[in-house]
Amino acid sequence: MANDIGNFFNAEPDRSAAIHGIADHIRRFWDPRMRKAIIAHLQEGGIGLNELPQAALAELANETVALRESGDG
């Protein structure tokens, strides 16, 4: 499913905007358990994930770590 979202954003010429768009979609519409599972998959190598979804999930993983460290997550 992350790759399908990534395929939609492939048309975005600005790579950074595409990555942020994918991350925003996953953040807003995926159940927290799904986000946790896909981030764990990424951290285990992310086999099957395309480049843009990998970058977006890395962004989400970094946000999760930052929230946890600040006491908000």
N, C-alpha and C positions, 0 to 999 in steps of 0.2 A: 504494500500500500504506500509506503514511503517513496518507492521508486515511481509510482503512478503520480504522486504529487510532484515529485522532481521532474517528471516528463512534462507536466503542465508548465512548470517554471523554466524549462529549457528555452522557451521562446523569449524570455526576459534577457535583453542584451547586457544588462548590468549584473554581473555575477554576484556581487554583494547583495543586491536587492533580491535576487532569486533565492539566495541562501536564507536571508532574513524572512522572505515570504514563506518558504517551506517551514522554517522554524516556527513562525507565527501560526501557521495553519495547524501544525502538530500541537503546539502549546494550547491553542484555543479549542480544538475539536477532538483531540484524542483523550481518552480516559487516562488518568494518571498511571494506572497499572500498565497500560499499553506503552506509554512514554518510557516508563521504567524498564520494561522488557526490551524495547528497541534500543535504548541507550546501552543496556547490558550487552545486547547482541553486537553493537558497534564496538564496545570495549573488548569484546572477545574476538575481534577481527573484522566484523561487519561483512562477512561473506554474503554476496548477493546484492549489497547496497551499492547504488551508483554514486558517483562523485558528489553531486550536489546534495543529495540526502545525507551522505556521510558528513559533509561540512555543516549542514544544518543541525544534525544530531549532536555533533561535537559542540556547537554553540549552546544547545540546550543542556548538554552535560555540564558545561562550564557554568551556566546559570544555576544549575542545581547545586553544584559544589559551593558556589558563592553564597547562595541562600542558606545552605546548611551551616557554613562557616559564620554567617552573620547571625545565626539563631532564628532565621525566619523560615527555615525549611525543614 
